[in-house]
Amino acid sequence: MKKLKKFIKFLFGRLAIGTLLLAIQFYWLFYFLFSLGNHSEEISVILNIISILAVIYIINKDENPAYKLAWVVFILLLPILGGTMYLYVGNKRPARHLRKVLDKEMEETKDLLKQDDQVLKELEIKDPSAARQSRYIAEYAGFPIYQNSRVEYFSNGESCYERVLEELKKAEHYIFMEYFIVKEGSMLDEILEILKEKVKQGVEVRFMYDDVGCISELDTSFCKEMQSYGISCMQFNAFIPIVSTAWNNRDHRKILVIDGNTAFTGGFNIADEYVNRIERFGYWKDSGVMVQGEAVWNMTVMFLSLWDPLYKLKEDYRMYYPTVPASRFSGENGFVQPYSDTPLDSETVGRNIYFNMIGSATRYLYITTPYLILDNELVTALCLAAKRGVDVRIITPGIPDKKMIFFVTQSYFYQLISAGVKIYSYTPGFIHAKNVVCDGKIASVGTVNWDYRSFYLHFECGVFFTHAEAIEAIYRDFMETIEESHLVTLKECTKPLLIGVMQSILRVFAPLL
């Protein structure tokens, strides 16, 4: 009976209905185009010309070659349909209205994030390579690096969540929360109990979640329920079942800011599987970081620069400056730089940070990621790093959450392992952590997966830090995780011909998945 109720709920839920409506639209679009082409030679010629022009446009466009190749192959396979489809859904950038309001907000608030030149000079003296990476983030993502800050690393969702609850209870002024997935369960219930109590104490609470990320998890009434508790709530880029790229750009960030003094980010969302209260894909291994001190300001601005324009607010961000003096963290010896990546521009910040870390590695480069769908430049960089003697290791899931995506992930193993990269499969279950640690000097922890969607389509965030104690904690966690993982051999990567062909085909279309 329980399974039947669950099935009926799914059948009449937004996900099923939305998928059905989209399928109907695609069907009629395909039927209309093919009917036109079959019944009118002139229209068929016009559609073919559109496809040829689309191919020429794509080839000359300044974007990732893998994305261009996927569309060119699709258009060549289905010339009547392909060109029209590219014009309809091929644009990766957010909808015009979303770009307009967010671009304006970011332009008006960029002066709130000024790099302290003295901090950067001190880093250049200490570590010129790390300083170059930091300068890139400051200039092209717009987020400065700080001293007077600290980072604490958590090796799983449970320990990070425990600290989140502790810090939420300390809130005195405001709480900002932004998550990709929010799901009913004990984790959400516990957080809501604290938030409702904080509202009664006069604390301002704002809660934002991605609508597509929660489409099968939350009822449409969730925002109203939150507002009834006194919590300001907003869906990001609400899903409308109309064929468009508007729903392609998701808010994949995970941000929690408390009083401007403490902030959290990492891989975990608000759902019970992230803290292993329910089991979905074996043990769910995640990670997170807590930032305290001056660097929290970057994350406060990240949140407000999405919230204010979409919530139609016009306020002075400086009302949310940290309340704890920076001198409290003056003894910390690290440099901390929270950053955000956006599909609003052509600068792939998350990908480029990883790319720069690969290039700067001299001793080791250790990566944990749930997905590994790479363009040729990243594959080449990883292989070259291994060939020049860098110890490159990557941990991927033993039990995947998306089998087709994992099937594509495995297609990269042979080339990487042949070049000397060590690939590990996390035996106990699913690894969702997005960590990179390099040479014991620099690290990044955040929401950015090693796949096309994170690099090009989603709003993402992370924390880059250098010469901080947390780097040693990430290194230890990686080495302990390897002890529980299986080293993938070259022999295991040799697949039967049919499977190899299927993987090759999927790799071509991976940027469109």
Disulfide bonds with the S-S distance in Angstrom:
none
